[in-house]
């Protein structure tokens, strides 16, 4: 991994990402919902759609390296995720995340994240391995919010997770495959 200045490391996180076809489907759906809800925010580009697992921003490089070592040791099977609703999260006024959410279709994701969190904590990274987790995919940030609304489920098989550096795009610094 390259060395980061403190400001560069502020945008590092571990995430699960949809495959390219699913990302395009999510992006098209987001466009339809943006018009339907009269959002003015910019859509998240398909190549930036993801499910954040753990935020690593602002941590010392040795801690980020330790988290990557934990990720190298992960042995988990691929799993399916399914999002069946949209909603707005609370956020700064005028900048509220509009997201995909789900419940039952995310149990395996929650289990995977919990397993990864336990491994991080065992490695001394308790600060990284926080337990609060609301699985979601951010579609856009809008000025107003909307109530939860059901959608035709969007699903994909998670085949890997990644260390992402997010600035003016997403740079994938490392990827770890899950077992087929």
N, C-alpha and C positions, 0 to 999 in steps of 0.2 A: 504494500500500500504506500502511496506517496505520502510525504509529510504534508501536513496542513497547517496553515496559519490559524490562529484561534478563530478568526471570522469565517474561514472556510469550513472548519469542522462543525460550525453551528447548524449546518443543514445536512447532517448525516443521519440516516435511519435505516433500519432493517424493514423490509416490506415483502409482501407477496404481490405479484403482478399478474394481470390477466394476459393470456396469449394475444397475439396481434389481432386475430379475428374477433375475439370477444371484446377487446378494447375498442375496435371500430363499432361493434354493435352497441356498446355502452355509450359511446360518443354520439351515435345517431339518436339513440333514445334521449340522451341529455338535450340534444337540439330540439326535439319535439316537445319535451317537458319545459324547456326554457320558454318556448313560444306560448305554450298552454298556460303557464303560470306568470307570463309577462315579466320574466327576469331580465335585468339589464346586464348582468355580469358576464364575463367571458368564460366560455366552456373550457374545462380542463382538456388539454390536447390528449389524444389517445395514448401517446407514448409517455404520459405522466400519470395515467390512472394507476392506482395502487391501493393496497390495504396496508397501512402502517402497522408494524408489529412492535417495534421498540425504537425510541428516539435516542440517538447517541450524540446529538449536537452539544458542542461546548465542552466535551470531555477531553481529558488529556489523551495524547496519541497512544500511550501504553494501554489505556483502558479500552480504546477502540480496537487496538490489536488483540487484546484479551477477548473481547467480544467476538472478533473474527475467528479466533482459535476455537472458541466454543461452537461457533457456527460450523467450522470444519469438522467437528466431532459429531454433529447431529446425524442421527440415523432414524429417519422417519419415512413412512410411506406417503405417496401422493394422496391427495384427498380432494373431494369436490366441495366447492362453496356455492351457495345460492342466495341471491338477494331478491326479496319479493316486495319491497316497499321503498318509497322515497319519503324524505322528510327534511325539514330545515333544522339545523342545530342552532343553539344560541351562539352568538358570536358578537364581535364588535358591531355596534350600530352601523348599518349600511354595508356590512361585510359578513353576512351570515352564510355558513356552508350549507349547500343543498346537496344531499347525499343519498346514496343507495344504502339501505339497511336490510336486515333480515333477522331471523331468529333461529328456527330449527335447522335451516340449511347452513348454519355456521358453527355447529357444535364441534366438528372435527378441526376447524380453524382455531377455535378457542382452546381445544386440547393441545394442539400443536404449539400455540403461543405459550400456554402454561408450561409445557415440557421445556421449551426453549428458555423461558423465564427462570425455571428451577435450575437449569444448567448454568445460566448467567449468575444467579445468586450463589451457587456453589463455588463459582470461580471468584467470588468476592465482589460481584457487580450488582449488589442489591439495589443501588440507586437506579440503575438501568432497568432492572427487572420489576418495575412497578406492576401492581396487580390490576389497576383500572384499565379496562379495555372495552371499547364500544366499536366492534368491527363495522367499517363503512368504507365506501369509495366516494370521494368528493367529486361531484359533477361540475360545480361552479360555486362562486361566492356571489350572493345577491343582496340587494338593498333591503328586501323584505323577506319574510319567512312564510312558509306554507305548512299546513298540518300534514301529518303522516298520511300517505296514500298508497294503496296496493298497486302493484304493477305485475305484468307477466314476468315470472321469475327469470332472472339473468344468472346463469351458472357457468362455471368452468372448473377444470381440474387444475389444482395448484401442483405444479411439477417442480418448482424451485422457489427459493427466496433469495433476496439480494440485499447488498449494502449499496445504498443510493446516496449520492451527493447531489443535492438539489440547489441550484442557483438559477441560471437562466435556461434551464432544461434539467434533465435527469442524466447524470453520468453513473453508469453501473460500475462500481469499483470492484465488486466481487459477486459471484453467484454460486449458490449451493444447490445442487440437484437433490430432489427427494427420490426415494426408491420407487421403482415402477412396480 
